[in-house]
């Protein structure tokens, strides 16, 4: 079933009588409504987070107004997401996922498009798998010492790995930096591959990453 992107105008007419001695006055007004909302069309095999939000919402019998109330936005914003005009931010994606159970592959795709960063690693968007890989990377970097750590970090694509793990926690970069007890700018440098942790910092962030739920 193809997605229909169109609008229809519904006209409403009513009359009001100002007094028994005058002719009734007729009012006509129009409301633009999304045909998708009226007909219930959706993409059977959603390929984007917007298509999935629409399908999952309709499957669960949730109106745009109800979903907006539960997520904390307006129905208009829900419509924009469903048409892939905009992508929800990290906190809103978290709320949507709790309600609609978004597939990991679409979550990863949404984060890449939202923050305009194509991840270098091809790993499933799975928190525990990402944590395990991240801890493994930090262990090997610690063992490699000051000279060998850069090669290890590059091999594991540390910046991309760290950023994806942060996404899986639904944390902003500032929140994650506070949890790791580092400067926000330091975290951004790590995620973008401009710098790498060293020395005791490697062990410290590894312990923090192990604790995060």
MOCORQUI-V967677 format. One record per pair of residues at least 12 apart in sequence whose C-alpha atoms are under 10 Angstrom apart, sorted by the first residue. I is the first residue (numbers start at 1). GAP is how many residues later the second one is. Records with the same first field share a line. If there is no record, write none. Layout:
# MOCORQUI-V967677
I->GAP  GAP
This chain:
# MOCORQUI-V967677
1->40  41  42  43  44
2->39  40  41  42  43
3->33  37  38  39  40  41  43  48  80
4->30  31  32  35  36  37  38  39  79
5->29  30  31  36  78
6->27  28  29  30
7->24  25  26  27  28  29  30  31
8->22  23  24  25  26  27  28  30
9->20  21  22  23  24  25  26
10->19  20  21  22  23
11->17  18  19  20  21
12->15  16  17  18  19
13->13  14  15  16  17
14->12  13  14  15
15->12  13
34->45
36->18  43  47
37->17  21  26  27  42
40->14  15  18  19
41->13  14  17
42->12  13  14  15  16  17  40
43->12
46->60
47->58  59  62
48->33  34  35  36  39  57  58  59  61  62
49->32  33  34  35  38  39  44  53  54  56  57  58  59  60  61  62
50->28  29  30  31  32  33  34  35  36  37  38  56  60
51->30  31  32  33
52->29  30  48  49  50  51  54
53->14  25  26  28  29  30  31  43  44  46  47  48  49
54->24  25  27  28  29  46
55->27  45
56->43  44  45  46
57->25  39  42  43
59->41
60->39  40
62->38
63->12  15
64->12  13  14  15  18
65->13
67->28  29  32  33
68->28
70->25  26  29
71->20  21  22  23  24  25  27  28
72->20  23
73->19
86->27  28
87->23  24  26  27  28
88->22  23  26
89->21  22  25  26  81  83
90->17  20  21  24  25  77  78  79  80  81  82
91->76  78  79  80  81
92->78
93->14  17  18  77
94->13  73  74  75  76  77
95->75
103->22
104->20  21  22  23  64
105->18  19  20  21
106->19
107->18  60  61
108->15  16  17  18  56  59  60
109->16
111->53  56
112->52
117->43  75
118->42
119->38  40  41  42  44  45
120->36  37  38  39  40  41
121->35  36  37  38  39  40  43
122->38  39
123->38  41
124->40
125->39  40  42  43
126->38  39  42
127->37  38  39  40  41  42  86
128->37  40  82  85
129->36
130->31  32  33  34  35  36  38
131->30  31  33  34  35  37  75  78  79  81
132->77  78
133->23  25  28  29  32
134->19  22  23  24  25  27  28  31  72  75  76
135->67  68  70  71  72  74  75
136->20  70
137->12  15  16  17  18  19  20  21  24  65  69
138->14  15  18  20  59  60  64  65  67  68
139->13  63  64  67
140->12  13  16
141->12  15  56  57  58  61  62
142->55  56  57  58  59  60  61
145->53  54
146->51  52  53
147->51
149->47  48  49  50  53
150->45  46  47  48
153->37  40  42  43  44
154->39  42
157->34  36
158->32  33  34  35  38  39
159->28  29  30  31  32  33  34  35  36  37
160->30  31  32  33
161->30
162->25  28  29  30  47
163->13  24  25  27  28  29
164->27
165->44
166->25  43
169->43  44
173->12  14  15  18
174->13  14
176->33
179->26  29  30  33
180->21  24  25  26  27  28  29  32
181->20  23  24  27
182->19  23
